[in-house]
């Protein structure tokens, strides 16, 4: 049941947004069933029950915190539960390789459905809204506002994650197919008008060509890997220095760390949350403000001087999440939450580092999977709060293992 539902999750998201709720969105029903099936799997694995106990302990901690919401608590633990189940299925061979390959392939093909819808929306072949999916997110170009293609996904955040992971799936495909598909993903990202996913796919393409591929493209590199790393490091240091000086000036003149209009208003949102964090107790720094406390913090700390829409209307009721992956985890679960997520990602690293073809190659790909998305879409989207991120990551882990097995078999045949 877990694999069946997880493999059709891109369709569940679309249907959840276009079909009227009965009585709640189909999205919530589908993801809820995936969550319950993952709980059932963990309860039936003696060596995995610790995660359930940890979640129950953290639920008790929530009663001492600023605010919490049960839906957000479930959303928070959805990812860790699902990811551990995926790792268990692959590493401990709970199901056959053929079955995993079947569900992974199905999921990969279904990922293309919302992406295809977004392409058709860009060319005005399909409408941006449909049936119950009425939300329109606009991209501003000077004085012109254009509706962003969203694949019938709310706000396009899920679409950004799907585009990113389709690009990451190419790391485990044949070189020629991978390069052309990565180029296509850059073009598709450009069509969506989401700058973060465009930057992410472009980086993933350059990273693949520079570090990941081991075939014919490696002979056409202008610089070797060490030179690329050195020049990239210098560029980061120079850009970081200018950014620090700019933000220091902003803080000197305004008392806030970010310009309000930074990244289409995210600067103002981050300032509000940082104001909230500044009033955290030591207990809050350790365990967060409470899972689901973000909107309450925003309501309490959004004023006309730090949130420019309130200068026009003090009756504004719209609240925003933190729009940043790490900040969201810290707000919800504090340093303990950040350490827990680091532990989960370290768990994957422990598994993959010695897989075929080489430890160095796997370490390189690990950087591409976990660091590059965090520094791009993760800057503007709370990706770790979103169920589809973890399902994508789980099936990518399956694809990674499948690739390693193919490389091992190829190596044995060659020897």
C-alpha positions as CSV (number, residue, x, y, z in Angstrom):
1,X,0.0,0.0,0.0
2,X,2.8,2.4,0.9
3,X,4.5,1.9,-2.5
4,X,1.3,2.0,-4.5
5,X,0.2,5.3,-3.0
6,X,3.6,6.9,-3.0
7,X,4.1,6.0,-6.6
8,X,1.0,7.9,-7.7
9,X,1.5,10.9,-5.3
10,X,2.0,13.4,-8.2
11,X,-1.5,12.5,-9.4
12,X,-2.8,12.7,-5.8
13,X,-1.5,16.3,-5.6
14,X,-3.1,17.3,-8.9
15,X,-6.5,15.7,-8.0
16,X,-6.3,17.2,-4.5
17,X,-6.2,20.7,-6.0
18,X,-8.7,20.4,-8.9
19,X,-11.3,18.2,-7.3
20,X,-13.6,19.9,-4.7
21,X,-13.0,18.5,-1.2
22,X,-15.2,15.7,0.0
23,X,-15.1,16.5,2.9
24,X,-11.4,17.2,2.8
25,X,-9.0,17.5,-0.1
26,X,-8.0,14.3,-1.8
27,X,-4.4,15.4,-1.4
28,X,-4.8,15.1,2.4
29,X,-6.5,11.8,2.2
30,X,-3.8,10.3,-0.1
31,X,-0.9,11.7,1.9
32,X,-2.6,10.7,5.1
33,X,-2.9,7.1,4.0
34,X,0.8,7.1,3.0
35,X,1.7,8.4,6.4
36,X,-0.5,5.7,8.2
37,X,1.0,3.0,6.0
38,X,4.5,4.2,6.9
39,X,3.6,4.1,10.6
40,X,2.3,0.6,10.2
41,X,5.6,-0.5,8.5
42,X,7.7,1.1,11.3
43,X,5.6,-0.5,14.0
44,X,6.2,-3.9,12.5
45,X,10.0,-3.4,12.3
46,X,11.6,-4.0,15.7
47,X,14.7,-2.0,14.8
48,X,12.6,1.0,13.5
49,X,10.2,1.5,16.4
50,X,12.6,4.1,17.9
51,X,11.3,6.6,15.3
52,X,7.7,6.2,16.5
53,X,8.9,6.6,20.2
54,X,10.9,9.7,19.3
55,X,7.8,11.2,17.6
56,X,5.6,10.5,20.6
57,X,8.2,12.0,22.9
58,X,8.3,15.1,20.7
59,X,4.5,15.4,20.8
60,X,4.7,15.6,24.6
61,X,7.4,18.3,24.3
62,X,4.9,20.3,22.1
63,X,2.6,21.0,25.0
64,X,5.4,23.2,26.5
65,X,5.9,25.3,23.4
66,X,4.5,28.4,21.9
67,X,2.0,26.8,19.6
68,X,1.4,23.6,17.7
69,X,-1.1,22.1,15.3
70,X,-1.8,18.4,14.8
71,X,-1.8,18.6,11.0
72,X,1.6,20.3,11.1
73,X,2.9,17.7,13.5
74,X,1.9,14.9,11.1
75,X,3.4,16.9,8.2
76,X,6.7,17.3,10.1
77,X,7.0,13.5,10.7
78,X,5.7,12.5,7.3
79,X,9.1,12.9,5.7
80,X,11.3,11.1,8.3
81,X,8.8,8.2,8.5
82,X,8.5,7.8,4.7
83,X,12.3,8.2,4.2
84,X,13.2,5.5,6.8
85,X,10.6,3.2,5.2
86,X,12.2,3.7,1.8
87,X,15.7,3.0,3.2
88,X,14.4,-0.1,5.0
89,X,12.8,-1.4,1.8
90,X,16.0,-1.0,-0.2
91,X,18.8,-1.8,2.2
92,X,17.1,-4.7,3.9
93,X,15.6,-6.1,0.7
94,X,12.0,-6.1,2.0
95,X,10.7,-6.4,-1.5
96,X,12.3,-7.6,-4.8
97,X,14.4,-5.4,-7.0
98,X,11.9,-5.9,-9.8
99,X,9.1,-4.5,-7.6
100,X,11.1,-1.5,-6.5
101,X,12.1,-0.8,-10.1
102,X,8.4,-1.1,-11.2
103,X,7.2,1.5,-8.6
104,X,10.2,3.8,-9.2
105,X,9.6,3.8,-12.9
106,X,5.9,4.5,-12.4
107,X,6.6,7.4,-10.1
108,X,9.2,8.9,-12.5
109,X,6.7,8.8,-15.4
110,X,3.9,10.3,-13.2
111,X,6.3,13.2,-12.2
112,X,6.1,14.3,-15.9
113,X,2.4,14.8,-15.8
114,X,2.3,18.1,-13.9
115,X,5.4,19.2,-15.7
116,X,3.7,18.5,-19.0
117,X,0.6,20.4,-17.9
118,X,2.8,23.4,-17.0
119,X,4.4,23.3,-20.4
120,X,1.0,23.3,-22.0
121,X,-0.1,26.2,-19.7
122,X,3.0,28.2,-20.8
123,X,1.9,27.9,-24.5
124,X,-1.8,28.7,-23.5
125,X,-2.9,25.3,-24.6
126,X,-4.3,24.6,-21.1
127,X,-5.6,27.2,-18.7
128,X,-3.7,28.1,-15.6
129,X,-6.8,27.4,-13.5
130,X,-9.1,24.4,-13.7
131,X,-12.2,23.4,-11.8
132,X,-11.4,23.8,-8.1
133,X,-7.7,24.9,-8.8
134,X,-8.4,28.6,-8.9
135,X,-5.2,30.0,-7.3
136,X,-3.0,32.1,-9.7
137,X,0.6,33.0,-8.7
138,X,1.9,35.9,-10.7
139,X,5.5,36.7,-11.8
140,X,6.3,40.4,-12.1
141,X,8.4,41.8,-15.0
142,X,8.6,45.5,-14.4
143,X,5.0,46.7,-14.5
144,X,3.7,43.5,-16.2
145,X,2.3,40.6,-14.2
146,X,2.2,37.2,-15.9
147,X,0.4,34.1,-14.4
148,X,2.9,31.3,-13.6
149,X,2.3,27.9,-15.1
150,X,1.7,25.6,-12.1
151,X,0.8,22.2,-13.4
152,X,-2.5,22.5,-11.4
153,X,-0.3,22.5,-8.2
154,X,-0.9,25.1,-5.6
155,X,1.6,28.0,-5.9
156,X,4.0,25.9,-7.9
157,X,6.2,24.9,-5.0
158,X,5.4,21.2,-5.6
159,X,6.1,21.7,-9.3
160,X,9.5,23.2,-8.4
161,X,10.4,20.2,-6.3
162,X,9.2,17.8,-9.1
163,X,11.3,19.6,-11.7
164,X,14.3,19.5,-9.4
165,X,14.0,15.8,-8.8
166,X,13.4,14.9,-12.5
167,X,16.8,16.6,-13.1
168,X,18.4,14.7,-10.2
169,X,17.0,11.4,-11.6
170,X,19.2,12.0,-14.7
171,X,22.3,11.5,-12.6
172,X,21.6,7.8,-12.7
173,X,20.8,7.5,-16.4
174,X,23.0,7.1,-19.5
175,X,25.1,10.2,-20.3
176,X,23.5,11.2,-23.6
177,X,19.9,10.9,-22.2
178,X,20.9,12.7,-19.0
179,X,22.5,15.7,-20.7
180,X,19.6,16.3,-23.1
181,X,17.0,15.8,-20.4
182,X,18.8,18.2,-18.1
183,X,18.9,20.8,-20.8
184,X,15.2,20.3,-21.3
185,X,14.6,20.8,-17.5
186,X,16.4,24.1,-17.6
187,X,14.1,25.2,-20.5
188,X,11.0,24.0,-18.6
189,X,12.1,25.7,-15.4
190,X,12.5,28.9,-17.5
191,X,8.9,28.5,-18.6
192,X,7.6,28.4,-15.1
193,X,9.0,31.9,-14.2
194,X,10.3,30.5,-10.9
195,X,13.8,31.8,-10.6
196,X,14.9,29.5,-7.8
197,X,14.1,26.3,-9.8
198,X,15.7,27.8,-12.9
199,X,18.9,28.4,-10.9
200,X,18.7,24.9,-9.4
201,X,18.3,23.1,-12.7
202,X,21.0,25.1,-14.3
203,X,23.4,24.3,-11.4
204,X,22.4,20.6,-11.6
205,X,23.3,20.6,-15.3
206,X,26.6,22.3,-14.8
207,X,27.4,20.1,-11.8
208,X,26.6,17.0,-13.8
209,X,28.9,18.0,-16.7
210,X,31.7,19.2,-14.4
211,X,31.7,16.5,-11.7
212,X,29.2,13.7,-12.1
213,X,29.5,12.3,-15.6
214,X,32.3,9.9,-16.3
215,X,31.9,9.5,-20.0
216,X,32.7,11.3,-23.2
217,X,31.7,14.8,-21.9
218,X,34.6,14.6,-19.3
219,X,37.1,14.9,-22.2
220,X,35.6,18.3,-23.3
221,X,36.0,20.0,-19.9
222,X,37.9,23.3,-20.3
223,X,39.1,23.1,-16.6
224,X,39.8,20.1,-14.5
225,X,37.8,19.4,-11.3
226,X,40.4,20.9,-9.0
227,X,40.4,24.2,-11.0
228,X,36.6,24.3,-11.1
229,X,36.4,23.9,-7.3
230,X,39.1,26.5,-6.8
231,X,37.5,29.1,-9.1
232,X,34.1,28.4,-7.7
233,X,35.4,28.9,-4.2
234,X,36.9,32.2,-5.1
235,X,33.6,33.3,-6.8
236,X,31.7,32.3,-3.7
237,X,34.0,34.2,-1.4
238,X,33.9,37.4,-3.5
239,X,30.1,37.2,-3.9
240,X,29.7,36.5,-0.2
241,X,31.8,39.5,0.7
242,X,29.7,41.9,-1.4
243,X,26.5,40.3,0.0
244,X,27.7,40.7,3.6
245,X,28.6,44.4,3.0
246,X,25.3,45.1,1.4
247,X,23.3,43.4,4.2
248,X,25.4,45.1,6.8
249,X,24.4,48.4,5.3
250,X,20.8,47.4,5.3
251,X,21.0,46.5,9.0
252,X,22.7,49.7,9.8
253,X,20.0,51.9,8.2
254,X,16.9,49.8,9.0
255,X,17.7,47.6,12.0
256,X,16.7,44.6,9.9
257,X,18.9,42.0,8.2
258,X,17.2,41.9,4.8
259,X,15.7,44.5,2.4
260,X,11.9,44.1,2.5
261,X,11.6,43.5,-1.3
262,X,14.4,41.0,-1.5
263,X,13.4,37.9,-3.6
264,X,9.9,39.2,-4.2
265,X,9.2,40.1,-0.6
266,X,10.9,37.2,1.2
267,X,13.2,39.6,2.9
268,X,10.3,41.1,4.8
269,X,9.0,37.6,5.7
270,X,12.5,36.6,7.0
271,X,12.8,39.8,9.0
272,X,9.4,39.0,10.7
273,X,10.5,35.5,11.7
274,X,13.9,36.6,12.9
275,X,12.0,39.1,15.1
276,X,10.1,36.2,16.5
277,X,13.2,34.1,17.0
278,X,14.9,37.0,18.9
279,X,12.2,36.5,21.6
280,X,12.7,32.7,21.9
281,X,13.6,31.3,25.2
282,X,16.5,28.8,25.6
283,X,13.9,26.1,25.6
284,X,12.5,27.4,22.2
285,X,16.0,27.5,20.8
286,X,16.4,23.9,21.6
287,X,12.9,22.6,20.7
288,X,11.5,25.4,18.5
289,X,8.4,27.5,18.8
290,X,6.2,24.4,18.2
291,X,5.4,22.5,15.1
292,X,2.9,24.7,13.3
293,X,3.8,27.8,15.2
294,X,5.0,29.7,12.1
295,X,1.8,31.4,11.2
296,X,1.2,32.4,14.8
297,X,4.6,34.0,15.0
298,X,4.0,35.8,11.7
299,X,0.7,37.2,13.1
300,X,2.4,38.4,16.3
301,X,5.4,40.0,14.7
302,X,4.2,41.5,11.4
303,X,3.9,45.2,11.7
304,X,3.8,48.1,9.2
305,X,7.5,48.9,9.7
306,X,8.6,45.3,8.8
307,X,5.9,44.2,6.4
308,X,5.2,46.7,3.7
309,X,1.7,45.5,2.7
310,X,0.5,46.6,6.2
311,X,1.4,50.2,5.4
312,X,-1.5,50.2,2.9
313,X,-4.0,48.0,4.9
314,X,-3.7,47.3,8.6
315,X,-6.5,44.8,8.2
316,X,-4.4,42.4,6.1
317,X,-5.1,38.9,7.3
318,X,-2.7,37.0,5.0
319,X,0.0,35.1,6.8
320,X,3.1,33.5,5.3
321,X,5.3,30.5,6.1
322,X,9.0,31.1,6.6
323,X,9.8,30.6,2.9
324,X,13.1,28.9,3.8
325,X,13.9,25.3,4.4
326,X,16.3,25.5,7.4
327,X,14.5,28.4,9.0
328,X,11.2,26.5,8.8
329,X,12.8,23.5,10.6
330,X,14.3,25.7,13.2
331,X,11.0,27.6,13.9
332,X,9.1,24.3,14.2
333,X,11.7,22.1,16.1
334,X,14.7,24.2,17.0
335,X,18.3,22.9,17.1
336,X,17.0,19.4,17.9
337,X,15.0,19.4,14.7
338,X,17.9,20.5,12.6
339,X,20.1,17.9,14.2
340,X,17.4,15.2,13.6
341,X,17.2,16.1,9.9
342,X,21.0,16.1,9.7
343,X,20.9,12.6,11.2
344,X,18.4,11.4,8.5
345,X,20.6,12.7,5.7
346,X,23.7,11.2,7.4
347,X,21.9,7.9,7.4
348,X,21.6,8.0,3.6
349,X,25.2,9.0,3.3
350,X,26.3,6.0,5.4
351,X,24.4,3.7,3.0
352,X,25.5,5.2,-0.4
353,X,29.1,6.2,0.2
354,X,30.5,2.7,-0.6
355,X,28.1,1.8,-3.4
356,X,29.3,1.3,-7.0
357,X,30.8,2.8,-9.0
358,X,33.2,4.5,-6.5
359,X,33.0,6.2,-3.1
360,X,34.2,9.5,-4.6
361,X,31.4,9.5,-7.2
362,X,28.7,8.8,-4.6
363,X,30.0,11.6,-2.4
364,X,29.9,14.0,-5.4
365,X,26.3,13.0,-6.2
366,X,25.4,13.3,-2.5
367,X,26.4,16.9,-2.6
368,X,24.3,17.5,-5.7
369,X,21.3,15.8,-4.2
370,X,21.3,17.5,-0.8
371,X,23.3,20.7,-1.0
372,X,22.5,22.2,-4.4
373,X,18.7,22.1,-3.9
374,X,19.0,23.5,-0.4
375,X,21.0,26.5,-1.7
376,X,18.5,27.2,-4.5
377,X,14.9,26.2,-4.1
378,X,15.5,25.6,-0.4
379,X,16.3,29.3,0.1
380,X,12.9,30.3,-1.0
381,X,10.7,27.2,-0.3
382,X,10.3,25.2,2.9
383,X,11.0,22.0,1.0
384,X,11.4,19.8,4.1
385,X,7.8,20.7,5.1
386,X,6.4,19.2,1.9
387,X,5.5,15.6,1.6
388,X,6.3,15.3,-2.1
389,X,10.0,16.2,-1.4
390,X,10.4,13.2,0.8
391,X,8.6,10.8,-1.6
392,X,10.9,12.1,-4.4
393,X,13.9,11.6,-2.2
394,X,12.8,8.1,-1.3
395,X,12.4,7.0,-5.0
396,X,15.6,8.8,-5.9
397,X,17.3,6.6,-3.2
398,X,15.8,3.6,-5.0
399,X,17.1,4.8,-8.3
400,X,20.5,5.4,-6.8
401,X,20.6,1.8,-5.5
402,X,19.4,0.4,-8.8
403,X,22.2,2.3,-10.6
404,X,24.8,1.0,-8.2
405,X,23.6,-2.6,-8.8
406,X,23.8,-2.1,-12.6
407,X,27.3,-0.7,-12.2
408,X,28.3,-3.7,-10.1
409,X,26.9,-6.2,-12.6
410,X,28.7,-4.3,-15.5
411,X,31.9,-4.4,-13.5
412,X,31.7,-8.2,-12.9
413,X,30.9,-8.8,-16.6
414,X,33.9,-6.7,-17.7
415,X,36.2,-8.5,-15.3
